[in-house]
Amino acid sequence: MALKQVLEIYELLDSAKVDGAQVADLLTRRGVADVRVARVSGAQGYTDFVSGVIPGAGAGPTLGIIGRLGGIGARPAQIGLVSDADGALTALSAGLKLADMARAGDVLPGAVRFATHICPNAPTQPHEPTPFMGSPVDMATLNAHEVHPDMQAILSVDTTRGNRIINQRGFAISPTVKEGYILRVSEDLLNIMSWVTGKMPVVFPITTQDITPYGNDLYHLNSILQPATVTIAPVVGVALIAEIPVPGPATGANQVYDDEQATRFCVEVAKAFTAGRCKFFDAGEWQRIQSLYGSLSFLQKMKREA
């Protein structure tokens, strides 16, 4: 159970005065290693990038958990934590839970790296069918600070309620995305999701447009799979979802029990992946598809070079 950690992070983030230093202080006091804060300014304000590591006991692979969002608040337009904050809430809660587990003696075989950013005063932007949260910094900056080369697989957590194609409450996962390919959904992740929720797994649809970089004038569901544009590691989106479209800047829309399940899912994936018991993709099938159709890594770029 991770409800305690989710509520702690929720109360910390639900403030007009919160910043990266306060978040880092909590994480450091609970034993998270290598906590780093970097304030970056853009045309519409600033945000604090926060990252940390929960070291492993051995040489197991490293999992990355990225909390993707525009901002945790939309002040002065909105007062309070916005729907878009769930990426940060879940990633930080997962990091805090894993740190608490390590202090209690449950150290994973490999490391877990998490990263997100803290901006209580983010701008908003038009989008259909509901408005999106904007960000003080561009997508390239977000990726540069949140995607670490040590991450051998990545869970990218993002609020994904501003659409009409996902019509359930809770969270959903995407197919695995790797180097321009949308691969089959991981059976291991489907199993873990079912065990965590006690229900059939939910998978959300993605398109080729969704795995291309922002800024190419193509429609994107949201930014959940943007980390896949800058890494060779397999990336799976973990989407916080709703039955109806909910604007990213909406307040009072965070469902803490959904966040708790998504956090618990990330923790369980971390346990299994770092122990070598969870595959994001089939290595043999990856080699086969490459030999048949070649590289699609050009989809990770703004356009295909001549």
Buried (B, 14 or more C-beta within 10 A) or exposed (E): EBBEBBBBBBEBBBBEEBBBEBBBEBBBEBBBEEBEBEEBEBEBBBBBBBBBBBBBEEEBBBBBBBBBBBBBBBBEEBEBBBBBBBBBBBBBBBBBBBBBBBEEEEBBBBBBBBBBBBBBBBBBBEBEEBBBBBBBBEBBBBBEBBBBEEBBBBBBBBBBBBBEEBEEBBBBBBBBBBBBBBBEBBEBBBBBBEEBBEEEBBBBEBEEEBBBBBEEEEEBBBBBBBBBBBBEBBBBBBBBBBEEBBBBBBBEBBBBEBBBBBBBBBBBBBBBBBBEEBBBBBEEEBEEBEEEEEEBEEBBEEEEEE
